[in-house]
Amino acid sequence: MTDACVGDSVAAVSLAHSCAGNDTGAIQFAAAVGRPAIVVLGPRPPLEHDPEHMHLLQAAQLSDIPPAEVEARLLA
């Protein structure tokens, strides 16, 4: 969705079963509309603005987080 406005992006994310990604607007939109969201991060402390119901998967390196673990958490 490269040419979408913010409202279109929020609408699209609201139709998703769940959302996984890095700390971007789409993840924040998913949390705002109540979609399950998994944030995959390298090393960093949790931030004050991280939504409370957003799940963080964190590792020393992103490659240490297997895709199967992300999928399992989304489907749980």
Secondary structure as GFF3:
##gff-version 3
##sequence-region A 1 76
A	DSSP	alpha_helix	6	14	.	.	.	ID=ss1
A	DSSP	beta_strand	19	21	.	.	.	ID=ss2
A	DSSP	alpha_helix	25	32	.	.	.	ID=ss3
A	DSSP	beta_strand	37	41	.	.	.	ID=ss4
A	DSSP	beta_strand	55	58	.	.	.	ID=ss5
A	DSSP	three_ten_helix	62	64	.	.	.	ID=ss6
A	DSSP	alpha_helix	67	75	.	.	.	ID=ss7
###
